[in-house]
Amino acid sequence: MTVEDLRELLLSIAEEDAIISTLFSFFIRNKGYSTQILEEIIFYGMAIGWFEIVNVENDNIPYTDIEWRIDNDFQEVVFCDNDFAVKTLFTQEGGIPELFKKFIL
């Protein structure tokens, strides 16, 4: 993923604008990325305890899988700790935390 697109993905998650339908439309349809690369990034974030996938209406309902559909407006990727997200994203060089730089092509 390009630096700009990875930054956009991370900021979307931090700004609580990472509803799956939005990610699908922007990153898969418009940018041409595969669901595989998005899942690698998102599931990596989950594995290190930064992200979770929750229900848009009730964030007490977690998910372990993503339904990649343009009409999936019920799942959202969020940071587990939004204060941490803002501090981390805005203090890193270029807005990309070191742990995520491995996804830059």
C-alpha positions as CSV (number, residue, x, y, z in Angstrom):
1,M,0.0,0.0,0.0
2,T,1.3,3.5,-0.7
3,V,2.3,5.7,2.2
4,E,-0.6,8.1,1.5
5,D,-3.2,5.3,1.3
6,L,-1.9,3.6,4.5
7,R,-2.1,7.0,6.2
8,E,-5.7,7.4,4.9
9,L,-6.7,4.0,6.2
10,L,-5.2,4.6,9.7
11,L,-6.7,8.1,9.9
12,S,-10.1,6.7,8.8
13,I,-9.9,4.2,11.7
14,A,-8.9,6.9,14.2
15,E,-11.7,9.2,13.0
16,E,-14.2,6.4,13.4
17,D,-14.9,6.5,9.7
18,A,-13.9,3.0,8.9
19,I,-17.2,1.4,8.2
20,I,-16.6,-1.6,6.0
21,S,-18.8,-0.3,3.1
22,T,-16.7,2.9,3.1
23,L,-13.4,1.0,3.1
24,F,-14.7,-1.3,0.4
25,S,-15.8,1.6,-1.8
26,F,-12.6,3.7,-1.4
27,F,-9.8,1.1,-1.1
28,I,-11.1,-1.8,-3.2
29,R,-13.3,-0.1,-5.8
30,N,-11.6,3.2,-6.2
31,K,-8.0,2.4,-5.4
32,G,-7.9,-1.2,-6.6
33,Y,-6.5,-2.9,-3.4
34,S,-7.4,-6.5,-2.6
35,T,-9.4,-7.5,0.5
36,Q,-6.3,-9.5,1.4
37,I,-4.1,-6.5,2.0
38,L,-6.8,-4.7,3.9
39,E,-7.3,-7.8,6.1
40,E,-3.6,-8.2,6.7
41,I,-3.4,-4.6,8.0
42,I,-6.6,-4.8,10.0
43,F,-6.0,-8.2,11.5
44,Y,-2.4,-7.2,12.3
45,G,-3.8,-4.2,14.2
46,M,-6.1,-6.5,16.0
47,A,-3.3,-8.9,16.9
48,I,-1.2,-6.2,18.5
49,G,-4.2,-4.9,20.4
50,W,-4.7,-1.6,18.5
51,F,-7.9,-2.3,16.5
52,E,-11.2,-4.1,16.9
53,I,-14.1,-4.7,14.6
54,V,-17.4,-3.8,16.2
55,N,-21.0,-3.3,15.3
56,V,-21.8,0.3,14.2
57,E,-24.9,0.5,16.4
58,N,-23.5,-1.3,19.5
59,D,-19.7,-1.4,20.0
60,N,-20.2,-4.1,22.6
61,I,-20.8,-6.5,19.7
62,P,-17.3,-7.5,18.4
63,Y,-16.5,-9.4,15.2
64,T,-13.6,-11.6,14.3
65,D,-14.3,-11.7,10.5
66,I,-15.1,-9.0,8.0
67,E,-17.9,-9.2,5.5
68,W,-16.4,-7.4,2.5
69,R,-19.5,-6.0,0.8
70,I,-20.4,-2.6,-0.5
71,D,-23.6,-2.7,1.6
72,N,-21.9,-3.7,4.9
73,D,-22.8,-0.7,7.0
74,F,-23.0,-2.6,10.2
75,Q,-19.2,-3.4,10.8
76,E,-16.6,-0.8,11.6
77,V,-12.9,-1.0,12.4
78,V,-12.0,1.2,15.4
79,F,-9.0,1.8,17.6
80,C,-9.3,0.2,21.0
81,D,-8.0,3.4,22.6
82,N,-8.8,6.5,20.5
83,D,-6.6,8.8,22.6
84,F,-3.6,6.4,21.9
85,A,-4.5,6.5,18.2
86,V,-4.5,10.2,18.0
87,K,-1.2,10.5,19.9
88,T,0.4,7.7,17.9
89,L,-0.7,8.8,14.4
90,F,0.1,12.5,14.9
91,T,3.5,12.0,16.5
92,Q,5.0,9.5,14.0
93,E,7.0,10.7,11.0
94,G,4.5,10.9,8.1
95,G,1.7,9.7,10.4
96,I,2.6,6.0,9.9
97,P,3.5,4.2,13.2
98,E,6.7,2.1,12.9
99,L,4.8,-1.2,13.4
100,F,2.7,-0.5,10.2
101,K,5.6,0.6,7.9
102,K,6.0,-3.0,6.8
103,F,2.8,-2.6,4.8
104,I,4.2,0.2,2.6
105,L,5.1,-1.0,-0.9
